[in-house]
Amino acid sequence: MLRIILINQNEGIYIIQLLIYLIMTIEKFIENFAGEFDETPVDVFSASTEFKSLDEWNSLTALSVISMIDDQYDKTITGADLRGSKTIEDLFNLIAAK
């Protein structure tokens, strides 16, 4: 749950802009993530997609995702990070926290 406490109008506008930015960023991450899959339709991917349950998920796809994250976001993740993430959103949040 997200709780926002507004102290003044300017702060409220800033928070709304920040939320819009975060939504756009996760959408871009989902798009980049989906790009690492050759046969899975794009409409399968959302923030709540449990990516390890996808038929196309395997060790090569995992390496491709790790490489994409390094290239696109300049962040380094490990196999353990992938194993610890259940959904695309979990992975996005992990990267955002690094």
C-alpha contacts under 8 A as a table, 3 or more apart, distances in Angstrom:
res1	aa1	res2	aa2	distance
6	L	9	Q	7.26
6	L	11	E	6.54
6	L	12	G	5.57
7	I	11	E	6.68
7	I	12	G	7.50
8	N	11	E	5.44
8	N	12	G	6.35
9	Q	12	G	4.94
9	Q	13	I	6.33
10	N	13	I	5.18
10	N	14	Y	6.35
11	E	14	Y	5.08
11	E	15	I	6.23
12	G	15	I	5.13
12	G	16	I	6.25
13	I	16	I	5.17
13	I	17	Q	6.23
14	Y	17	Q	5.11
14	Y	18	L	6.15
15	I	18	L	4.97
15	I	19	L	6.18
16	I	19	L	5.11
16	I	20	I	6.25
17	Q	20	I	5.12
17	Q	21	Y	6.18
18	L	21	Y	5.03
18	L	22	L	6.23
19	L	22	L	5.08
19	L	23	I	6.21
20	I	23	I	5.14
20	I	24	M	6.18
21	Y	24	M	5.14
21	Y	25	T	6.04
22	L	25	T	4.94
22	L	26	I	6.22
23	I	26	I	5.34
23	I	27	E	6.24
24	M	27	E	5.08
24	M	28	K	6.24
25	T	28	K	5.09
25	T	29	F	6.17
26	I	29	F	4.85
26	I	30	I	6.11
26	I	47	A	7.57
26	I	89	E	7.55
26	I	92	F	6.85
27	E	30	I	5.11
27	E	31	E	6.25
28	K	31	E	4.97
28	K	32	N	6.16
29	F	32	N	5.04
29	F	33	F	5.94
29	F	92	F	7.12
30	I	33	F	4.95
30	I	34	A	6.00
30	I	45	F	6.72
30	I	46	S	6.51
30	I	47	A	6.93
30	I	88	I	7.08
31	E	34	A	5.18
31	E	35	G	6.24
31	E	42	V	7.95
32	N	35	G	5.04
32	N	36	E	7.03
32	N	68	M	7.59
33	F	36	E	5.65
33	F	37	F	7.70
33	F	65	V	6.61
33	F	68	M	7.74
34	A	37	F	5.59
34	A	40	T	7.94
34	A	42	V	6.15
34	A	45	F	6.51
35	G	38	D	7.36
36	E	61	T	6.77
36	E	64	S	6.28
36	E	65	V	6.41
36	E	68	M	7.85
37	F	40	T	5.94
37	F	56	E	7.07
37	F	61	T	7.10
39	E	56	E	7.21
40	T	44	V	7.15
40	T	56	E	6.87
41	P	44	V	5.75
41	P	45	F	7.86
42	V	45	F	5.77
43	D	46	S	7.68
44	V	49	T	7.46
45	F	48	S	7.96
45	F	49	T	5.78
46	S	49	T	5.25
46	S	88	I	7.18
47	A	87	T	6.70
47	A	88	I	5.18
47	A	89	E	4.70
48	S	87	T	5.41
48	S	88	I	6.25
48	S	89	E	6.26
49	T	87	T	5.25
49	T	88	I	5.88
49	T	89	E	7.97
50	E	53	S	5.82
50	E	54	L	7.36
50	E	86	K	5.49
50	E	87	T	4.33
50	E	88	I	6.68
51	F	54	L	5.48
51	F	57	W	7.04
51	F	86	K	6.98
51	F	87	T	5.93
51	F	88	I	6.48
52	K	57	W	5.72
52	K	58	N	7.97
52	K	86	K	7.24
53	S	57	W	7.05
54	L	57	W	5.40
56	E	61	T	7.59
57	W	60	L	7.99
57	W	61	T	5.78
57	W	62	A	7.12
58	N	61	T	5.30
58	N	62	A	6.21
59	S	62	A	4.95
59	S	63	L	6.26
60	L	63	L	5.10
60	L	64	S	6.21
61	T	64	S	4.91
61	T	65	V	6.16
62	A	65	V	5.11
62	A	66	I	6.22
62	A	79	G	7.77
62	A	82	L	7.71
63	L	66	I	5.03
63	L	67	S	6.11
64	S	67	S	5.05
64	S	68	M	6.06
65	V	68	M	5.00
65	V	69	I	6.16
66	I	69	I	5.26
66	I	70	D	6.31
66	I	76	T	7.37
66	I	77	I	6.28
66	I	78	T	7.27
67	S	70	D	5.06
67	S	71	D	6.10
68	M	71	D	5.05
68	M	72	Q	5.73
68	M	73	Y	7.79
69	I	72	Q	5.35
69	I	73	Y	5.27
69	I	74	D	6.63
69	I	75	K	6.06
69	I	76	T	7.05
69	I	77	I	7.69
70	D	73	Y	5.66
70	D	74	D	4.58
70	D	75	K	4.88
70	D	76	T	5.51
70	D	77	I	7.77
71	D	74	D	5.64
71	D	75	K	7.88
75	K	95	I	6.80
75	K	98	K	7.14
77	I	81	D	5.95
77	I	82	L	7.61
77	I	95	I	7.78
78	T	81	D	5.05
78	T	82	L	6.59
79	G	82	L	5.08
79	G	83	R	6.16
80	A	83	R	4.93
80	A	84	G	6.04
81	D	84	G	5.09
81	D	85	S	6.39
81	D	91	L	7.85
81	D	94	L	7.95
82	L	85	S	5.20
82	L	86	K	7.94
82	L	91	L	7.13
83	R	86	K	7.46
85	S	88	I	7.60
85	S	90	D	5.30
85	S	91	L	5.53
86	K	90	D	6.23
86	K	91	L	7.62
87	T	90	D	5.09
87	T	91	L	6.55
88	I	91	L	5.13
88	I	92	F	6.15
89	E	92	F	4.85
89	E	93	N	6.05
90	D	93	N	5.19
90	D	94	L	6.21
91	L	94	L	5.03
91	L	95	I	6.28
92	F	95	I	5.18
92	F	96	A	6.11
93	N	96	A	4.96
93	N	97	A	6.15
94	L	97	A	5.24
94	L	98	K	6.55
95	I	98	K	5.26
